[in-house]
Amino acid sequence: MLGWILLGLATAAVGVIVISGMVTKKRIQEKMREKGMREALITEINNCTNTVKLEALDSEDTMEIRGDELDYELSEYDTITA
């Protein structure tokens, strides 16, 4: 039970965004603008869960975007500007 609570808190702290469709650079830029992020680094790509983890370059903010599939052009350590 405690594990589920901690998982929920960790998910809320990271800011998981679930979208329908493919996670592309353009969709990431849209979500970054909504959250007020200007530049971010892709720190992790998980092809099993179709998740991209981003870290803002100008702050400590992180964001995770999960979709139905990932664009093959995305790669770790790419910088995305909104």
N, C-alpha and C positions, 0 to 999 in steps of 0.2 A: 504494500500500500504506500509506504513512504517513497519507494522508487517511482511510482506513478506520479506522485505529487512533485517530486524533484524534477522529473522529466517535463512535466507541465510548466514548471517555473523556468526551466532552461529553454524550453521552446518559446515561451513568452518573452524572455530576455533577448533572445537572438532575433526574433521578428520573422517568423516563417510566413511567407506569402505563397499561397497555393493559387495557381492559375490553370485554366483549361487550355489545352493545346500545347504547342511546342515552345520551349524556353529558347528564345533567340536573343541576340544582342539588342535588337530594337525593343523587345518586351522588357528586357532588363533595364534599359535606359528609361522607359516609361515608369517603371516601378521606382527607380532611383529618384526621378523628378518628384514623384508623389511623396516620397519620404524625405526629400530635401538633401539628398546626397549629390555631390557634384562629380567626384571621381572615386572610383572603387577598384579594388584589385580582386580578381577571382582567386580565392584561396583554396577552394576544393570543388571538384566535380565528382558527383556520385552517380554513375550510370545505372546502378541497381535501383535507386530510389528516384532517379531523374531530378536531382537536386543540385543547384549551384549555390555555393556559399561565397558571399562578398564581404569585404572589409573596406570601410571608407578610408581614404588616404589622408583626409584632413581632420579626422576625429577617431574615436574609439568605436564608432557604430559598426554593427555587423547586420547582415541581412541574408536570409536564405530564401531562395525561390524554388518552388517545386512545381513541376508540370507533368504533362502526359508523356513527353519525350524531350530530348535535348538536341539542339542543333549541333551538327558535327564540327562546325567552325569554332565553337567555344573551346578554349583550352585554359588550363590552370596558369596563373600568374599573368594573364592578360589584364591590361588596364582598360576600364570602360569609363568614358566621360559622358555625362548626361546632357 
